[in-house]
Amino acid sequence: MGSPRRSSSVVTTPFLVRHVLLAAVACAAQLPAQAARLGKQSVLGSISPVSRDCRRAAPGRELRTTAIKEFVSLRDSVAHRLIGVGIDASRRPRFLDAMISEYQGRRHETESVTIFFSETGKIVRGERRAFTTGTPASRSDDRRGALFNGDSAAAADLARAVLRRCLG
């Protein structure tokens, strides 16, 4: 006895799965990508009480001649955020970079803030950025802009909070 013959009208599971996946990708590709929005996420918000994943690192060769003598970072896993603070020899914040992500199915929206401080703690310069990855996403949806009112105080508070949490 040989194996049973299949009729040409029988659809195999791999065939069906492949075509369903192709149809889903085609539909997702036709969805309009929503522009990333500055200020949507609390990138400069307070640190989650349970976040304790701190790291310390020396700056790279190109930064050794600047005021930044050490980098301290904290991963806030509750808020899906990574915060980095560059400090000078007196442990004053001179640089803050915070990035937070929000996941919506296969689409990720990320917002970041980069700020440089003077030795007195005043903001020298800074910017906000927002971008999307995943599906649907488009580079043309990325946004860049100036800091918001209130970012100065929030950034200084966040930098100090990271240093308290990570350096004691």
N, C-alpha and C positions, 0 to 999 in steps of 0.2 A: 504494500500500500504506500502510495506516495503522499506527499503533503497535500492538504486541500488547496484548491486553486482559489485565488481571490478574484472577484470580479473587478473590473476597472472602475466601478462606481464606489468602491469602499475607500474611505478616507482614513489614512493612518494617523495616529496621534502626533508623530513628529511633523507631518505635513500641516496638520491643523494648528498646532502650537506655533509653528513658524509663520503661518499666514495671519494668525491673530496678533502676534507680536509685530509684524510688519504693519498691520492696520493700525495698531495702537501708536506706533512711532509716527506713522503718517498723520494721524489725527493730532498728536502732540506737536508735530512740526507746523501744523496749520493754526494752532492756538496762538493768539498774539501774546508776546512776551510783555509782562508788565514792567514798567520802568522802576528801577531801584529808587527808594525814597530816603532822602536825608532826614534824619531825626525820627525815623520810625521806631528804632530800637534804642534801648537805654544803655548805649555804649559807655557812658560816663556815670552810670548808676552805682549804687553801693555794692560792695562785695558780699556774696552769699556767705552766711556764717559758717557753713561746712567746708568751704573751699580753703584748702591748705597746701595745694600742690605748688610750691615755690621752687625757683631755681635761681642760681647766681652765675654770672659769667663775666669774664674780662672783655673789654671791647676789642674789636679787631685792630689790626695794625694801622689802618687808615684813621681810626678814631683815637688812637693813643695820645695824639698831640692836642686833643680837644679837652674841654672841661669834664667830659664824661669819663669816669674812671672805672665804673662797674655797671652792669645791667642786672636788674632784678626782675624776674617775671613771675606771674601768678596765673594759673589756669583756673578759671571759675567755671567748673564743670556744670553747675546748676544753671547758669545763665548762658552757657556755650560761648564763653568769652575768654580771650587771652589778653593780658595786660602786661606791658613791659615798661619799666621805668629805668632811665639812665640817670645815675647819680654822680655827683662830683666827689672830690676827696673829703669834703665835710658832710657827706651823705645827704646833700640837698638835691631834690629832683631838678634835673636839667632837661629831661626829655621824657615824654609819655607817648606811648603808642598802645591803643586799645582797639580790639577787633571783636565784634560780636556777630554771631550767625543765627539765622532763623531758618528752619527747615519746613518746607511745605511740599510734602511728597517728594518728587524728584527735582524740585527747584529749591535752590538755596539763595537766600539774600543775606549779604554781609555788609555791615557798616563799620567803618574805622575812623578813628580820630588820631591825628599825629600833631603833637604840640612840642615846641621848644621853649624852655623857660630861661630867663636871665638868672644871674647869681642871686638876685633879690627875690626871685619867685614870680616875677611878672612874665606874661606870655610875650615872647619875641615874635613868634609866628606859629601858625597852625592851620589845619584844614580838616574837613570832613570828606569822606568818600563813601559811596555805596555802590555795590555791584551785585550782579546775579550770576549764578552758575546753574548747571543742570538743564532741565527741560521744562518749560520753554525759557530760554534766556538769550539775550543778545547783547553784544558789546555796546551797541548804541544805547542800551538802557542804563549804562553806568552813569553815575552822577558824581560831581565834585563841587565843593562849595566852601565858603568861609565858615568859621566857627559861629555858633549861635550866641545870643545874649545868655549869660549864665554859664557858658562853657568854661570860662576862666576859673570861677570858684569851684565848679564841679570837678574840673581836671586837677586842680591843686589838692582838693579833698581826696580824690581817688588815688593820686600818687602817694600822698601821705599814708593812706589806708594800706596800700600795698606794702610800703616800707615797714609800717607797724606790724603787719601780719607776717611778713617774711624775714625781717631783720630784728624784730623784737622791740 
